[in-house]
């Protein structure tokens, strides 16, 4: 046991580095089938898939006078999928004067995301470069983040890394499948927030009064914020398709099962979880410390101490919420501020669904945070009162 305590940081660091390398290597050869046709015997006769490919050479550049585009003919080695190891010619359409988001300016040695099709062992003659390969860098960045957290935080850092990984698994394997199956997105997110809050606090802080108070305070704040956004939806008539990303969902085969308005409201809630969780645990921890330092302090005074800490937190946390959403929606802020660029009056702008939705997002998130603080203080005070009564009975 002493050995594990002494060597837990180096062991955890090695595990993170090995897993990061393994996941990075696996993702380079990963493929995703888009279309697959089978014959009566069940054999694949035609298919189309996304794969990674390494650019070996730029064979030629073919200008298209009518559109102004350039077709870059690239020699690419496929790294995964049904045609792994094969070389093929790919077209990469580039508009030199167009939007950067529509161009993939890849060069020799780059790894790109390709759309490739074929039948049996025969590759299609026309294949396309789809986008830059970004997941490799993201995986490496996450590995660096986890490693730094472990080196600096040691035991607490290890628990924090475990918490982050479990949170990601809950989002991917619980929240997303439930929403896809047609469950109400708002209450699905509330359930997800409850699960994340429970496991985060239990792993990082362990069971105890401050943990239970923080969990109940966080969930209570999210639930109340849920009622606020539902009421706002009824009053403001959001459709949920104000976002450009919604077009992709509308065109997908699963669009019939998706409640777009509910997704919009759920997105408003999930951003609240982090700051509400932090505020709740700080209030509960402060009350725990005050109670241990002065066990004879009255419950009302104990709750007042928690509220004093909460009000100090409130000033910084509300700014965190506002600036977090501000940074995420900078284009919308530009739309509101730049009326010379976007020909709308201020009155029209505040009536636009996309602008109103962002305002409600900030207000609901801030209200949820504000409510979390007294809720946590009250619950923590009740838990301490029960503990004192039990102690008095057994004394």
N, C-alpha and C positions, 0 to 999 in steps of 0.2 A: 504493500500500500504506500509506504514511504517512497519507494522507487517511482511509482506512478506520479506522486505529487511532485517529486523533484524533476522528473523528466517529461511532465505532461506538455510543457510548452514546446520543446524540441520535437516531440512525437507528433503533436498537433500540426506543427509547421511542416514537417515532412509529409504528413497525410494530405495537407492542403496542396502542397506543390505537386505531389504525385497525381492527385485527382485532377488538378488543373491541367497538367500535361496530358493525362489520359482523355479528358473531355475535349480538350483542344484538338488532339489527334483524331478522335472519333468524329468530331464535327466537320473536319476537313474532307472526310470520305462519306459523310451523310448525304442521303438523297431523299427526295419527296416525290412520290408518284402523283401526277395530276390527272391523267387520263390513262385508262387501261382497258383494252379490248381483248376478249378471250373467245376462242372457238368453242364448239360443242364439247370437246374433250377437256376443256378447262385450261388449255395452254394459252399463254399470252401471245397474241399475233401482232399487236400494235400498242405502243405506249408512248407517253410523254411525261417527262420528269424534270425536276429541278436538281442540279448537281453543281458541285464546285469544279472549277477548271483553272489551270495555270496557263497564262499566255506565254507561248514560246516564241511567237514572231508576228509582226504586222506584215501580212503578205502584200496588201495594196490598199489604197484609199480610193474609193469610187465616188466622185461628186455627182449629186443629183440636181440638175439645173432647175427643174420645175419646183422642187420643195426647198432648195437651199441646203439640204442635208448632205452629210457625207456617210457613206457606208464603209466602215473599216472592216476589212476581211482579215480575221485573226486566226492564226494557227494555235489551237488550244488543246492541251492534254487534260482529259477528264480524270478527276481524282476519285470519283465514287459513282454509285449507281450501277445500272445494268451494263454500261459500256465503260467501266473503270479501266484506266490504262490506255484507252484508245485516243488517237489524235483525230481532230476533225476541224473543218473550217467553219467559223462562226461569223455572222454579221453583227456588227455593233453600230447602230445608227446614231450619229452625233450631229447636232445642229450647232455650228460654231457660234452663231449669234443668238441662240435660244436660251431658255431658262436653264441654269446649272442643274436644277433638280431633275431635268429630263435627260441629261447627258451622263454617260459613263465614260470618262476620259481615262481609260485603262492603258497601261504601257506594258512592255515586255517584263515578265517576272511577276506581275500582279496575279492574285487569285480572285476570280470573279464568279458571280452566280449566273449559271447558264440554264437556258430552257432547251432541252434536247429531246428528240423523239426518234423512234425507229421501229422496225419490225424484225423480230428475231435477232440475228446478229448484224443486221443492216441498219446503219445510221441514216437518218433523213439527210437530204442534201442541203436543206435550209434550216439552220439552227440559230438561235439568237442569244446574245449577251443580255441578261435581264437587269443586273444591278451589281454594285460593289459587294464584295464579301466583307461583312462587318462583324459577324459573330465571333471570329477568332480573336479580334482585339478586345471585344467585350468580355470574353471568357478570361483572357489574360489580365484584364483590368480588375475583374472580380477576384481573381487569384491573388493579385497584389494587395487588394483591399483586405482580404481575409488574413493574409500573412502579416500585414502591418498591424491589424487589430490584435492578432495573437501575440506578436512581439511586444507591443506596448501594453496591452491589457492583461496578458498572461491568463490566469484562470478565468477572470471576468471576460476577457477577450474571447476565449474559447467558447464560453457560454453564449456570448453575443453572436458569434459566428453560427453556432448551432441554431440559435433563435432565428437568425435571418434565413437560413436554409429551410427550416421548418415552415416559416412564414411563406416563403416562395412555394413550397409544396402544397400548403393549404390553398393558396390562391389558384394554383394550376390544377390541382386534383379535386378540389372541393367547390370553390366559388364558380369557376368557369364552366365545369360540367353542369352544375345546378342551373345556372342562367341559360345555358344552351338547351337544357331540357324543358325550359319554359317556366321555371319557378320565378316568383316575383323578385326582380333584381334588387329592390330596396331592402327587403327583409332577408334576402340571401346575403347581401353585404353586411347587414347587422349581425347575422349569424357568424359570418366569416370574421368580423371584427371581434366578436366574443371569443371565438376559438383562438385567434391570434393573441388577444389580450391575456387569456388564461395561460396558454403555453409560454408566452414571453415572460410573464411575471414569475411563473413557477420555476422556469429554467434559470433565470437570472437571479431572482431574489429568494426562491424557495417558498414553501408554505408559511403562512403567518398572517397576523392581523393586517399588517400594512399591504401585503399582497392581495388579500381578499378585498380590502377596502378599495385598492387601486383598480382591481378588476371590475368590481361593481360600479364604481364611479365612472370608469371609462365606458362601459357598456351602457350605463344610464345616459351619459352625455350623447353617445351615438344614437341611441333610440329616440331621445328627444329631438335631436337634429333631424332624424328620419321623419318624424311627424311634421317638422317645420318645412322640409323640402316637399313632402307630399301635399301639404296645404298650399305651398307656393305654386306647385304644378297645377292645382285646381284653379287658382286665381289667375295665373299667367299663361296657361294653355300651351306649355311646351310640347313640341312634337318629338323631340329627341333626335331629329335628323338635321339639326342646325349645323352639325359638324360635317366637314368634308369627308372624314373617315367613314361616315355612315353610308356613303355611296357604295363602298366596297361590300358592306354587309347587305345592303339592299339587293345587290347583284348576285350575292352568294345564294347557294341552295338552301341554306339554313335560315334565311331571312324571315320565313313565316313563323318561326318559333321565338323571334326576338322582340321584346317590348322595348322599343327605342326610347320612349319617354322614361320608362323605368331605369334603363341603362344610364340616361343622363343624370337622374336623381341619385342613383347608386354611386356614380362617379363623384358626385358632390360629397358623399359621406365618407368614402374610403380615404380621401385626403385628410380628413379630420383625425383619423385613428392615431397617427404617430404623435401629434402634439398633445392630444387628449391623454394618451397613455403616459407621456412624460410628465404632464402636469399632475395627473392623479398620483403617480408614484412619489413625486416630490412632496406633495401635501401629506400623503399617508406616512412617508418616511420621517418627515419633520415631526408629525404628531407622535410617532413611535418614540423618537429620541426625547422629546419633551416629557412624555409620560414616564420614560425610564429615569430621566434626570430628576423628576419631581412627581413621584407616585401619588402624592397627596393633593395635587392640583385638581380643582373641580372640573367636571366634564364641560360645563359651559366655557370656562377659561381655556381648557384644552382645545375645544373647537375654535375658539377665537384665535389661538396661536396658529392653528392650521389655516384659518382664513387669512391671517396676516401674511403667512408664507405664500398662499395662493394669490393674493392681490399683487405681491411682488412678481410672481411668475407671470401673471396676466399681462403686464405691460410688455414683456419681451415676447411672450408666446403669441399674442394677437398680432404683433408685427411680423412674426414668423409666418403665420397663416396668410396675412395679406401679401407679403412680399413673395411667398412661395407661389401663390396663385398668380401674382403679377408677373413673375418671371416666366411661368408656364404659358401665360396668355399674352405675351408681349405684343403680338400682332394685333390682337383685339384692342389692347390699350392704344396702339398706334391708330387703329381705326377710329376710336373715340376721339383721340386728340387731333388727328390730322384731317380735319373736315375739308381742307383745301384739296387733299388727295382723294378722299372718298366723299363724293357730293351728297352728303346727308346733313340735315339739320340735327342739332343736339337732341331735339324732341324725337326725331325719327330714330336716331341711334339707340336711345334708351328703350325704344319699343321693339327693336330688333330682337328676335329670339335668342340669338347667339350672345348678344351683349347682356340682356336681362339674365340669361342663364349663368353667366360668369359672376354677375353681381350677387345673385342668390347663392351661388357657390361660396363666395367669400363670407357673406352675412351668416349663412347657415353654419359654416365651419366655425366662425368666431363665436356664435351663440352656443354651439355645442361645447366649445372649449370653456366658455364662461360658466356654463351650467355644470360642467364636470367638477369644477373646483369646490363649490359648496356641497355638492352631492357627495364627493369623496370625503370632505371634512365631516359631514353629518354621519355617514356610514362608519367612518373610522371612530368617531366619538361613541357611537352605539356599541361597536365591538369592544372598545376599551371599557365601557360601562358594564357590559356583560362579563368581561374578564374580572373586573373588580368585584362584582357580585358573587361570582363563583369562588373567588379567593376568600371573600368574607365568610361564605358558607362553610368552606373547608378549614378555615382558620381555627 
